[in-house]
């Protein structure tokens, strides 16, 4: 019997940790087999700050997903976020020894390796090297250079940089939870996979993922990632403002925000009031919904302004960089009432709420189609690309003698990947426009994950 390609994504957020198990159905859509969710206790602004608590939260989410699905999780693709993430644009080139030979995957790998040697600030590491457009002997705007002739191969790169210690801490938490790390993905890229269509990426779009601790931005144009940024504010600061402004406890502030909150203060009349029970026999507290909206509005404006500054830094006013598809909002913060209208008002750009239902099977649970799960769905999609069996049926699991179950992840040899690329280009070149970028990206992550594993093994 052929092995199932079961994929697992793990979204380690500031407010929640989600483990999601899925597979592709016969129509090529994503069928979610099980979801586990736990409160995230050891993460602040996307960065692990308490290893023990984070491990417990991960184990809880994993356990719940396994119970819901009937599968045992072996390895996961995890999302990387946090205020330490930054991105830079870089252009590099190589001169080929023999221009009479066609360009192959090894030439592109040589170019990528060169970019990986860029000097970074102390404690920083390159975690993403994304080729954008290639130039061969001065001929520009080439998306697929494999199979072409040329002496000088040049490319512009989108390089994502992060703090090495933060990434290793995530690796340590996963490993200590008794599972393996099969891949790392920048969270805004995972969310983009889940909620954006290819047409939007071609036309130009800015994805804004409003999480609990951070707000992530990813800008696409001509089908290529152009800009990424992480703003160190999210829904939690709105809750904190409500807590301080209304003198109530955090739990009540969060409930107020979710049930009655609005980003547009004009919506509520002065006489709309909600009563909150007092603590330990104290008198109930009456809160005006108009005041509540004013508090929320002030903080949301600040978050949107910061994100819009990043969009302007990309240069969206340049006609060639125009974002025709506007803005797509996702993440838990996108569920705030009237946030779409407020973003349109501030930016002057068309805005929609992004639901991860484009790639989900028709019979999926309505809750999973919420913007809250966009990153988790995107991570499962990334895991499917790995073509590994990340989970096996519980009835097929042999009970291990050791308490911790740790299978090994089989990595594809670099040469084999590139032989496959060249083979495919020969047979159906017209279908492979973006294959180089996808394969290089996957290949790079395989090696990066290996590097983290080596570090963790040596640290033990």
C-alpha positions in Angstrom: 0.0 0.0 0.0 1.3 3.4 -1.0 2.3 5.7 1.9 0.0 8.7 2.5 1.6 12.1 2.2 0.4 13.5 5.6 1.6 17.0 6.3 1.9 18.9 9.7 2.2 22.6 10.3 3.0 24.2 13.7 2.2 27.8 14.2 4.0 29.1 17.4 2.2 32.4 18.0 2.2 34.9 20.8 -1.4 34.2 21.9 -1.9 30.6 20.6 0.0 27.6 19.4 -1.7 25.6 16.6 -0.8 22.1 15.3 -2.6 21.2 12.1 -2.5 17.9 10.3 -3.7 17.7 6.7 -3.4 16.0 3.3 -4.3 16.7 -0.3 -7.5 15.1 -1.5 -8.2 13.7 -5.0 -9.1 17.2 -6.2 -5.8 18.7 -5.1 -7.5 20.6 -2.2 -6.3 20.5 1.4 -8.2 18.2 3.7 -7.6 19.0 7.4 -7.5 15.8 9.4 -7.0 17.3 12.9 -6.3 20.6 14.7 -4.8 21.2 18.2 -4.8 24.6 19.8 -3.3 25.7 23.1 -2.7 29.0 24.9 0.8 30.2 24.2 2.5 30.9 27.5 6.2 31.2 26.7 6.2 33.5 23.7 6.3 37.3 23.6 6.1 39.2 20.3 6.8 36.1 18.3 9.9 35.2 20.2 10.3 32.3 22.7 11.1 33.8 26.2 10.3 30.7 28.3 11.5 27.4 26.9 9.7 25.2 29.5 6.3 26.9 29.1 6.6 26.8 25.3 7.4 23.1 25.3 4.3 22.4 27.4 2.1 24.5 25.1 3.5 22.7 22.0 3.0 19.3 23.6 -0.6 20.2 24.5 -1.4 21.4 20.9 0.3 18.3 19.4 -1.6 15.9 21.7 -4.9 17.5 20.9 -4.2 17.3 17.1 -3.2 13.7 17.4 -6.4 12.8 19.4 -8.6 14.7 16.9 -7.1 13.0 13.8 -6.0 9.5 14.9 -2.5 10.2 13.6 0.9 10.2 15.4 3.0 13.3 14.5 6.6 12.7 13.5 7.8 16.0 12.2 6.5 19.5 11.6 7.1 22.6 9.4 7.3 25.6 11.8 6.7 29.3 11.2 9.4 31.9 12.1 8.3 35.4 13.1 9.2 38.0 15.7 10.5 41.5 15.9 14.1 40.3 15.1 13.2 39.6 11.5 14.3 42.0 8.8 14.7 41.9 5.1 17.2 43.4 2.6 17.5 43.6 -1.2 20.7 42.4 -2.6 22.1 41.9 -6.2 24.9 39.5 -7.0 26.4 37.8 -10.0 28.8 35.0 -11.1 31.0 34.7 -14.2 30.6 31.3 -15.8 33.8 29.5 -17.0 32.1 28.1 -20.1 29.3 30.3 -21.7 28.8 27.6 -24.4 27.2 25.3 -21.7 23.6 25.8 -20.7 22.9 27.2 -17.3 22.1 24.5 -14.8 20.9 24.3 -11.2 24.5 24.2 -9.9 25.2 27.7 -11.4 22.2 29.1 -9.4 23.3 27.2 -6.3 26.8 28.8 -6.7 25.1 32.2 -6.8 23.0 31.5 -3.8 26.0 30.2 -1.8 27.7 33.5 -2.6 24.8 35.5 -1.2 24.9 33.3 2.0 28.4 34.5 2.7 27.2 38.1 3.1 28.4 39.7 6.3 25.6 40.2 8.8 25.3 42.0 12.1 26.7 40.1 15.1 24.2 37.4 16.2 22.2 37.5 13.0 21.9 34.8 10.4 20.4 34.6 6.9 17.3 32.4 7.0 15.8 33.0 3.6 17.5 33.7 0.2 14.8 34.2 -2.4 15.9 34.8 -6.0 13.7 37.3 -7.7 14.6 38.1 -11.3 17.6 36.9 -13.2 19.8 38.8 -15.7 21.9 36.9 -18.3 24.6 38.9 -20.1 22.6 42.1 -19.6 19.3 40.6 -20.7 16.9 41.3 -17.8 13.5 40.1 -16.5 14.3 36.4 -16.8 12.3 34.3 -14.4 13.7 30.9 -15.4 17.4 30.9 -16.4 17.9 27.1 -16.4 18.5 25.8 -20.0 19.7 29.2 -21.3 23.2 30.2 -22.5 25.3 33.0 -21.0 28.6 34.0 -19.4 27.4 36.3 -16.7 24.5 35.2 -14.5 23.1 37.9 -12.2 20.1 38.0 -9.9 18.4 40.2 -7.5 17.6 38.6 -4.1 15.2 39.1 -1.3 17.3 38.2 1.8 15.5 37.6 5.1 17.6 37.9 8.2 16.9 36.8 11.8 18.5 36.4 15.2 20.3 33.0 15.3 19.5 32.5 19.0 15.8 33.0 18.5 15.6 30.5 15.7 17.7 27.9 17.7 15.4 28.4 20.7 12.4 27.4 18.5 14.4 24.4 17.3 15.1 23.4 20.9 11.4 23.6 21.9 10.3 21.4 19.0 13.0 18.8 19.6 12.3 18.7 23.4 8.6 18.2 22.6 9.6 14.8 21.1 9.1 15.7 17.4 11.4 16.6 14.5 11.8 19.9 12.6 11.3 19.2 8.9 11.2 22.8 7.7 11.2 26.5 8.6 9.1 29.2 6.9 8.7 32.9 7.4 5.2 33.2 8.8 4.0 36.0 6.4 5.0 33.8 3.5 3.0 30.9 4.9 -0.1 33.1 5.4 0.4 34.4 1.8 0.3 30.9 0.5 -3.0 30.3 2.3 -5.0 33.4 1.5 -3.6 35.0 -1.7 -4.4 33.9 -5.3 -1.7 33.8 -8.0 -3.6 36.6 -9.8 -3.2 38.9 -6.8 0.5 38.1 -6.5 0.9 38.9 -10.1 -1.1 42.2 -10.0 0.7 43.4 -6.8 -0.7 42.9 -3.3 0.3 43.7 0.3 -0.6 40.9 2.9 -1.0 42.2 6.4 -1.2 39.4 9.0 -2.3 40.9 12.4 -1.4 38.5 15.1 -1.4 38.8 18.9 2.2 39.9 19.4 3.3 41.0 15.9 1.9 42.3 12.6 3.6 40.7 9.6 3.8 42.2 6.1 4.5 40.5 2.8 4.4 42.4 -0.5 4.2 40.6 -3.9 4.4 41.9 -7.4 4.7 40.0 -10.7 4.3 36.8 -8.7 7.5 37.5 -6.8 8.0 38.4 -3.1 9.3 42.0 -3.0 9.3 43.1 0.6 8.7 41.6 4.1 8.6 43.2 7.5 7.5 42.4 11.1 6.0 45.1 13.2 6.3 44.4 16.9 2.7 45.2 17.7 -0.5 43.2 17.4 -3.9 42.5 19.0 -2.4 42.2 22.5 -1.5 45.9 22.7 -5.1 46.7 21.9 -6.2 44.5 24.8 -3.7 46.1 27.1 -5.0 49.6 26.2 -8.6 48.5 27.0 -7.4 47.0 30.3 -5.7 50.2 31.3 -8.2 52.6 29.9 -11.2 50.9 31.5 -9.5 49.6 34.6 -10.5 46.0 34.1 -8.7 42.7 34.1 -7.1 41.3 30.9 -9.6 38.5 30.4 -12.5 41.0 30.5 -10.6 43.3 28.2 -10.1 40.6 25.6 -13.8 39.6 25.7 -14.9 43.2 25.3 -12.6 43.6 22.3 -13.8 40.4 20.6 -17.6 40.8 21.3 -18.1 44.6 21.2 -15.0 46.1 19.8 -14.9 48.2 16.7 -12.1 50.0 14.9 -14.4 52.9 13.8 -15.6 55.0 16.8 -18.5 56.8 14.9 -20.4 53.5 14.8 -21.5 53.5 18.5 -24.0 55.9 20.0 -23.3 57.6 23.4 -26.0 55.6 25.2 -24.6 52.2 24.3 -23.2 50.8 27.5 -22.0 47.3 28.6 -21.9 46.2 32.2 -19.0 44.1 33.5 -19.2 42.1 36.7 -17.1 43.5 39.6 -14.3 41.5 41.2 -15.1 39.6 44.4 -18.4 41.3 45.3 -17.5 44.7 44.0 -20.0 46.8 42.1 -20.4 46.0 38.4 -18.5 48.4 36.0 -20.3 50.2 33.2 -18.3 50.9 30.1 -19.4 53.1 27.1 -18.9 51.3 23.8 -18.1 54.6 22.2 -15.1 55.0 24.6 -14.1 51.4 23.9 -14.1 52.1 20.2 -12.0 55.2 20.7 -9.3 53.2 22.6 -9.3 50.5 19.9 -9.3 53.0 17.0 -6.2 54.9 18.4 -4.1 51.8 18.6 -5.2 50.2 15.3 -4.4 53.5 13.5 -0.9 53.3 15.0 -0.4 49.7 13.8 -1.8 50.5 10.3 0.4 53.6 10.0 3.5 51.6 10.8 2.6 48.9 8.2 1.8 51.6 5.6 5.2 53.2 6.3 6.7 49.8 5.2 4.5 49.7 2.1 5.7 53.2 1.2 9.3 52.1 1.8 8.8 49.4 -0.9 7.7 52.3 -3.2 4.1 51.4 -4.1 3.6 54.9 -5.6 6.0 54.1 -8.5 3.7 53.0 -11.4 5.9 49.9 -12.0 5.5 48.9 -8.4 1.8 49.7 -8.1 -0.2 47.2 -5.9 -3.3 46.8 -8.1 -4.8 44.1 -5.9 -4.5 46.4 -2.8 -4.3 45.0 0.7 -5.4 41.7 2.1 -5.9 41.5 5.9 -5.6 38.2 7.8 -4.7 36.8 11.2 -6.9 37.1 14.4 -6.8 40.9 14.3 -8.5 41.0 10.9 -11.7 39.8 12.7 -12.1 43.2 14.4 -15.2 45.0 13.3 -14.8 47.7 10.6 -11.0 47.2 10.4 -11.3 46.8 6.6 -13.0 50.2 6.3 -10.4 51.9 8.5 -7.4 50.4 6.5 -9.1 51.6 3.3 -9.5 55.1 4.8 -5.9 55.4 6.0 -4.2 53.9 2.9 -6.6 54.7 0.1 -6.1 51.1 -1.2 -8.7 48.4 -1.9 -8.8 46.0 1.1 -10.4 42.6 1.7 -10.3 40.1 4.6 -8.2 37.0 3.7 -9.7 33.7 4.5 -7.6 30.5 4.0 -10.5 28.7 2.3 -9.1 29.0 -1.3 -7.1 25.9 -0.9 -9.2 24.0 1.6 -11.6 21.1 0.7 -15.2 22.1 0.5 -16.2 20.0 3.6 -13.8 21.8 5.9 -14.9 22.9 9.3 -16.0 26.6 9.3 -13.7 27.5 12.2 -10.6 26.5 10.1 -11.6 28.9 7.4 -11.2 31.8 9.9 -8.3 34.3 9.3 -7.1 33.1 12.7 -5.8 29.9 11.1 -4.2 31.4 7.9 -0.6 30.8 9.0 -1.3 27.2 10.2 -3.0 26.3 6.9 0.0 27.9 5.0 2.5 25.8 7.0 0.6 22.6 6.2 0.8 23.6 2.5 4.6 24.1 2.9 4.8 20.6 4.6 3.0 19.0 1.7 5.7 20.5 -0.7 8.3 18.5 1.3 6.5 15.2 0.2 7.4 13.6 3.5 5.1 11.5 5.7 4.9 13.8 8.7 2.4 11.7 10.6 1.3 8.1 10.6 -1.9 6.4 11.7 -2.0 5.7 15.5 -3.0 2.1 14.8 0.1 1.7 12.6 2.5 3.0 15.3 4.7 0.5 17.0 5.0 1.3 20.7 8.6 2.6 21.1 10.6 1.3 24.1 12.2 4.7 24.7 9.7 7.4 26.1 10.5 9.8 23.2 9.7 9.0 19.6 12.2 10.6 17.3 12.3 9.5 13.7 14.9 10.8 11.3 14.0 13.1 8.5 15.4 12.0 5.1 16.8 14.9 3.1 17.0 15.0 -0.7 20.6 15.2 -2.0 21.3 18.6 -3.6 22.5 17.0 -6.9 19.4 14.9 -7.2 17.2 17.9 -6.9 19.0 19.7 -9.7 19.1 16.7 -12.0 15.3 16.6 -11.6 15.0 20.3 -12.3 17.0 20.0 -15.6 15.0 16.9 -16.6 11.7 18.7 -16.1 12.9 21.8 -18.0 13.8 19.7 -21.0 10.3 18.0 -21.0 7.9 20.9 -20.2 9.7 24.2 -19.9 6.6 26.3 -20.3 5.0 24.9 -17.1 8.0 25.6 -14.9 8.2 29.4 -14.8 8.8 29.7 -11.1 10.3 26.3 -10.4 13.8 27.6 -9.8 12.8 30.0 -7.0 10.6 27.3 -5.4 13.3 24.5 -5.5 16.1 26.8 -4.4 14.1 28.0 -1.5 13.2 24.5 -0.4 16.8 23.3 -0.9 18.1 26.2 1.2 15.7 25.4 4.0 16.7 21.7 4.0 20.3 22.8 4.6 19.3 25.4 7.2 17.2 23.0 9.1 20.1 20.5 9.0 22.4 23.3 10.4 20.0 23.9 13.4 19.8 20.2 14.0 23.5 19.9 14.1 23.7 22.8 16.5 21.1 21.3 18.8 22.7 17.8 18.7 26.1 19.3 19.6 24.7 21.4 22.4 23.3 18.4 24.2 
